[in-house]
Amino acid sequence: MRLKGKKALIIGAAGQGNMGQSIARRLVKEGAKVCVAGRNKAILKELAKELNGHYALSDITIRNDIETMVTEARSNLGKIDIAINATGWGLTKKFLNTNEEELDRMTAIQFKGPYFFMQSVISEMIKNGGGSIIQISSGTAVLPTINHTAYAGTKAGIDHVIKSLANEFGENNIRINSISPGLTKTPMTENAFSVPGIEEAFLKSYPMGRLGTSEDVSAMCVYLASDECFMTGQNLQVNGGLTLRRNPNPKEIAESIAKLKKLK
């Protein structure tokens, strides 16, 4: 077990079957003790029981919630060796139609929240002699994707913050990296996958011939969280080669949907 004795905090694990839950389960399988966090008490409580771990309620858009969550996690676990942020908001909207309220919410979830999350856990890790922080980013942060401007911009922004923090806190034995999946089947994307033709449109963009899974991301989290990892300040593209090509544009997606409709 590669993470035996490690203590991990995972925020973004309050959605049934989401990526945060997959990551938590994989870390436990590798020997870690976990505290799962998010906004849904019932789901978190059930997951913590399944994993023989702990849970903490927290809204990543509220700074005081973040600080309280980190304090509770440290109290329950004894320390925090691994901190993972798997939160996000999959807004898909045209740039010219995105309003201020939506942009403020996106910034709170995907930039300010992760910023303060790392601020809190870094303070704890300095006391403990180091640790590993992992941010779940997105392939859209480096690949321009229409109707994802606010989403991609905030993901890219926090990726650059990570580079700065990795440089600053490497001397404290703290590693900070991000993982960029491509289109992945999760609760966040279930509406997209429910449309026949969507998956077929995206598959052409993946040299390895399949879309990614939460398990692919979880496996990379294990490596980044383990003592084997000699890497920091990096954005890992765990997406089957997506960045060697590009995401389909709206016209190509529409054509793929229309093609399947004709076949039916």
N, C-alpha and C positions, 0 to 999 in steps of 0.2 A: 504493500500500500504506500503510494508515493507521498501522501499527505498525513501520515500517521502523526498524531499529536498536534496538528495545526488547528487553529481556531479561526473560523471564517464568518464574516458578516456579508450577507447578500441582500441588497435592496432591489425590489422589483420582482418579488416572488409571490405576490398576492393574486395573481391571475391563474386560474385553473389550467394547468398544462402549458404554461408559458415558458419562455427561455430561462427565466430566473429559477423556476422550479427544477427544470432539467439540470441546470448548473449545480444547484444545491444537492440534488440526489447523487450526481456524479462525484462531488467533493466528499460526500459522506461515504460513498463506496470506496473512495481512495483513502479513507481513514480520518478525515477531518471531522471536527465537531462544529456545527453550524448554528447561526442565529439568522433566521429569515425575516425579512422586513417588508413592509408595504402598508396599504390602507385598509385591507379587508381582514378583519380580526378572525372571522370564522374560518376562512381558507388558510390563513397563516397558522392558526392554532392546530388545525388538522394536519398540516404539513409538518409542523414542528414535532407533533406527536409521532407521525410516521417515521421521522428521521431521528427520533430520540434527541432532539435539539431544543432550541429556544426560538421565540419570536418577539418582535418589537413592532409596534405600530408607528408609522412615519409617513408623512407626506413630503416628498423631496422638494416641493416648492416652498416649504416653510422651514426657515433656518433653525428655529428653536426645536422643531420636530427632529431634524437631522442630528443636532447636538444631543438631544435626549436619547435618541435611538443608539447612538454610538456609546453613550455612557451606560445604557442598559446592556448592550451587547458585551461591553468590556466587563461589566459586573457579573453577568451570567456565565461568560466564557472564561473569564480570568485575564484574557488579553485578546488582541486582534492581530493575527498574523496575515490574514487575507481579507481584503475588502473589495467587493464586486458591485458595480452599479449596472443593473440590467433594466433600468427604467427607460421609458420613451413614449412618444406620442406620434402615431403614424398619420399625421395630417397630410393629405394630398389635395392641394388646391392651387389654382392658377395664381401666379405672382401678382398680377394686377387686381385680383379679387381678395387677396389676403388682407384682413383688417387688423387694426391695432390690438384688439383684444386677443385675437388668435396668435399674433406675433409675441405679445407679452406672455401668453401661456406657454408657447413653445420655448421661449427663452428661459422661463422659470423652470421648466421640466428638463430641458436638454443643455442648458448652459449654467445658469446660476445655481441650480440644485446640485449638479455634479461638482461644481467649483467648491461649494461649501461642504459637500460630502467629503471631498478629498482634503479640504482644510482640516476637518474634524478628525479624520482617521490618520492623517499624517502626524498630527499632534500626539495621538496615542502611540503610533508606531515608533516615533522618536524615543519615547520612554521605554519601549520594549526592545529596542536595539535593531529595528528594521521590520520589513514586511513586504507584501506584494499587493498593489492596487491594480484592478482591472476594470476598464470602462468598455461597455459594449457600444461600439460605434456603428458605422454602416458603410457599405460600399458606395452609397450615394455621396458620401463626404468627399470622395475623389473623382467620382464619375458624374458629370452633369446629368441630371434627370429631370425632365419637365414635370411640373406640378409638385415638386419636392423641395422648392427653394428654401423655405423656412426650416424644414426638417434637416436638409443637407447642410445648410449654413451653420446651424447650431451644433450639429455633430462635428463638423470640420473645426469649428472654433474651439471646442473642448479638447479635440485631438491636439491642437497646437498648445493649449494650456498644459497638457500632459508632457509634451516635449520640454517645456520650460521647467516644470516641476521635477521631472526625471533628472535634469541637469543639476538642479538646485539641491535635491535631497538624496542623490546617489551616495554622497559621503555619509549619510545616515543609514546606509544599507537598505534603502527603500527603493523598490523597483515599481515603476508605473508604466503600464502599457495599455493599448486599446486593441479590440478585435472588431473587424469589419465583416460581418456576414453580407451575403447578397440577399435576394428574395428567399425567405425561409417560411415554412409553414408553422405559424404560431397564431395564437388568438388575435394578435394585432393585424395579421394579414388574411384572416379567414374570409372576410368579405370579398377580397380580391380573388382568392382561389375558388370561390363559389361560382365565378363567372367562367363558363366553358371557353377555352381559347387563351386565357391569361397565361396559364402555365406553359402552354406550347409556344407562346410568343417569347417568353423569357428563356426557355431552354436553349435556344440558338445562341445565346450570349455566354454560355458556360462551356468552355473547352472540355471539361471533364464529363459532360453529358448528363448531368443531373443537377437539381437545385440542392442547396445546402439544408442541413437539419440542425435542430438545437443540440443534438448530440455532437455534431462536428465542433460547434462552439464550446461546448462543455469540455471536450477533450483538450482543446487549446487552453482553456482556463486551468485545467489540471497542470499542464506543463508550466504555464506562467506563474502559477502559485507554488510550484515545487522548488526545492533547493537546487535542482538541476539547472534551473534557468539562469543564464548569464546574459540578460537582455533588459534594457530599459529605454523608455522614450520612443518605443516603436508602435506603429499601427500595423497589425497583422491582418492581411487580406484572406480570411478563411471563407472563400467563396468560389472555389473550384476554377479559378482563373478568370473570373468576371472582368477584372480590370485590364485584361489583355484585349478585351473587346469593348462592348458598351451595352447599356440597357436599351431595350427597344423603345422607339419613339411612339407617341400616341397613334400615328397613322398605322404603324406596323402592328400594334396591339389590336386596333379596330379591325384590321384585315384578318388577323388570326381568329378573332371572335366570329367575324362574318363567315369565314371558311368553315368553322365547325358547325355553325348554324345551317349552312347549306348541306353539309354531310348528314345532318339529322333530318 
